[in-house]
């Protein structure tokens, strides 16, 4: 085994590998960008060195800087984690040339399987079916359009390199193809340095099922069963489980044997994943191979009882796998939910600081996280906050355990996908195992609008302020005003106004919300934690204040943002009833304006694409909310924009003089 291992990554996977090194008696070493100087993985490592500024292309994606850091820190081996350089064959070769062991597959196998086109061809050569499509070398637009027409619509355009949904577009009609192709190629080039794409027929309601393999350098290759990863948004996984509720023992054997056959043909060594698409008839098709550890590896660890990171390191050190395939026994059921900083409706990434983070625990619960309270999610890296993993003796028990775990998450300061995760796990179709890659769009779980704020949350926010004797300088408290013998509290959330009347009676408060009046007692208040007696029932809340003065409240797995209500002025009331007026479209997140699709003075129709923003290596299209004339474009192509920046002004057609002339 090794004495010192450098981890060429950040976040929760770096923390995961550091802990594996500790258990093996090895010294973990870290690298970091200037943005990560105080990150958890840096604090946990034995030694760390800065490799560049915040942008990943200038730090975590710089092979030479990482190899130099490994040599300077005295490392014998490098673990790439996943993402960044994990599937970069040239980086693996650079490590070998520097006398460092790369904890992953050999460069030759990475080159064969790292591109989706080459991997498809190898799979077919060993008799494994692939989704019908086009994977040729001719990348001219005319040829790709011709092949798209041959394959038929709907289809998928997919980047040959990389994964994670980047460089992928679903195309339902011929007229959408050119714009989708340009976007996929541009995104693939930006994320992976390679604009090559392939085309595949879009299967309807398939399952995404993958097989985990382990291969040593002595010719032994085993599969560790499957994971189902069908719950996805933007072609990126958010909930995974093992085993799949769709597989029979026979189908598991067939898919596992196909995965081993592919890995053997590629000369593969170390941990890897063969991904398949499974249709409703039980037919499966090879998609791609991930030549690295997967984000969702914990569910396989829980059902197999094997530590995949430990075996990655052991294989890289030359150890043999000590089992035969029949020795691999899988038991129980595991589910992983990825907690992201993102809007649960639009899936747009969010940025900001974690004002409060309390993650759950208990029987059968595992948390993999690389962030703690006070840390910041920036535009530079993936917005993953934590992975919540549960294990139980059956799928039904695991689903119930995941529901409880999600309800116990306390996170304030960031918009997250926690409401979406809770909605999926609570849905009857998910409980029944009826999952497929279109699950979220089929059930439109988050398209019902923001929920009403419960009276209990309103009471907690009010008492959190009132029972501490709010200072007159407090921007929230300045809007309290006396009302008879009590205090009238006006709170706003998502455009709704809520009114409470609070009156203190000895050690308790009497709080009236709408037509409900309740007696509320303050039982405990400490470091953001508030425990109230609500008419004989105990309720626990977590509260914090955002930098803009907004009060953040967490209760029963949900979070709420509340601000003081401010009365409408005559001017604002008049504007509120004057129709939509001229739209000022603002940036939904910080990023780069990579493409302008319209010009000032141009007439646009409702839903027309206006521009494309890139953030966290993903593209987001801004569309016109209604028909109108583009009055002003505030930024040029290539400009960086902040969240909330005014991007474009559009005058609606119904407010313009006749013939559409600009007044």
C-alpha positions, 0 to 999 in steps of 0.5 A: 500500500501507499504512504501518502496519497494526493486527492486531485479533487474537492468537496464531498468526494475529497472528504470521502477519500480522505476518510478512506485514507485515514482508515487505511493508515495513509496520509491524505494530501489535498489541493485547492483553489483560492476559493477553497482555501478554507474548505473542509477537505483542506482542513481535514488533509494532512497537508495541502497546496494551492494550485490556482485561482477559483475558475476550475480551468485555472486550478482543478483542471490543470494537470501539470499543477496537480502533478507538481503539487503531488511531487512537492508534497511527497505523494506516491499516488493520485486519486482523481475522485470524479469529475474534473480530471478523473476521466482524463487519459492525458492526466493519468499518463502524466502521473505515470510519467512523473512516477506517480500511481494513478488510482484509476484505469490505465490511460489506454482503457480510458481512451477506448471507453472515455468517448461515447462513440468508441465505447459504442463501437466496442460494445457492439464488437462483443455482442452488446446492443446499443441504441440505434443512432449515428456515431460516425467521424463526419461531424459536419452539420449537413451530415448530422442533420441527414443522419438525424432524419434517418434515425428519426425524431425524437432523438438525443444529441449527446457529447461524445466526451464527458457526462453529467448531462452536459452537451446533451439535447433532446430534439423533438422536431427537425426545425429544432435540430440546428439550434440544439446541435450548436448548443450541444457542441458549444457546451461539450467544447466548454466542459470537455474540450471536445465538440464531437457529438453522437445521435441516438433515438430517444426511447420513451419512458426507459429506465437508466440502469448501471452496473458497477464493476471492479477489475484488478490487474491480474485479469479478475473482473467482477460486477457488484450488481446494479443501480437504478438512476432513473430520477433525473433532471436535465439528464442529471441524476438526483435519486439513485437506488440499489437494487433496481425494482425492475430487474429479475435475477436473470436480467441482473445476470445478463446485464452483469455479464454484458458489463464484464464482457465490455470491461474485459474487451477494453482491458479495464482495471480498477472501479468503473460503471457500465451504463445501460438503458432499459425499455419496458420489454426488458431489452437493454442497450449499452449507453456508455462507460464511466471510467471512474468512481460514480457519485452514487457509489455509496448505494452499492457499498451499502448493499454489497458491504464493500468499500469501493474507495478502499478497493480502488486503492488496493487495486492500484497498489497491485492487490488481487480481488479475493472473490469469485462472482458467486461470492458477491452477495447483495442484501437489503436496499439503499437509496441516495438523494443528492441535495443541490443548491438549485431552484426545485422548479427551474433546476437553475443552480443557486449560489450563496452562503449556508447560514445554517446546516444540520444534517440528519442521522440515525439508524441506516443513515449515511451522509457524504458532505463536503460543506459545513455551516458558513461555507459558500456555494459559488458559480465555479463548481458543482452546486452539490451540498450533500448526499443523503444515503439510507439503507434498510432491509427492504425497498419499502423500508428504505423509502420510508427511511429516506422520507424521514431523513429528508424531513430532518434536513435543516438548511437555511440561506440557500435555495435547494432542491429539497422540496423536489426530493421530498415530493419524489419520495412521497409520490405513490409511483415512486413508492411502487417502483414505477420510475423512468427517466421522464418521471419528473416531467410526467408528474410535474411535481414542482409546478403547483406554485409556492405553498402557503406558509403554515401558521406555525411558521408564521408564529415562530418567525414573529415570536423569534423577533418579538420575544427578544425585544427587537431593537429599533435598528432591526430592519425586520422589527421596524415594521412592527406597530402596536395594534390595541393591546397587541402587535400587528405583524405583516409578513410577506412570502412569494408575493403573499401577505400574512397578518398576525396579531400577537399579544403577550400574556405572562409567559405565553403569547396569544397569536391570531393568524387568519381565523385561528387563535392559539396560545404559544409558549417559548420553551427553548431559544438557542443559536438559531433553534426555537422550540415552541409549545403550540397548544400542548404540542412541541414544535422545533424550528430553526431560524437565521437571517439572510444578509438582506434582512430576510428571516429564514425558517426551517420546519419539518424538512421545508424552508421559508423566506419571510420579509416584513410587509410594506404597504403599497404606495399609490404609485406602486398600486397604479403600476400593479394594475396597469398590465405587464408593461415593459419587461426587464428580464433579469439574469436568474443566476450569475454566469456568462452571456455566451450567445445573443440571438436577437438584436435591438429593435427586433420584433420577437414572439412569445417564447422566442429564445433571446440569449444563452447564459452559461453557469457551472458548465451548463447552458440556460436559454432566456426566452421572451415572456410575450410578443414585443420589440427588443428595446435594449440589450444591456450586455454584449456577447461574452460578458459576465453577468451577476444574478439579478442583472437586467439583461434585456428590455422588451416593449409589448406589442399591445403597448406600441403605436400602430405598425409597431414603431418604437415611440 
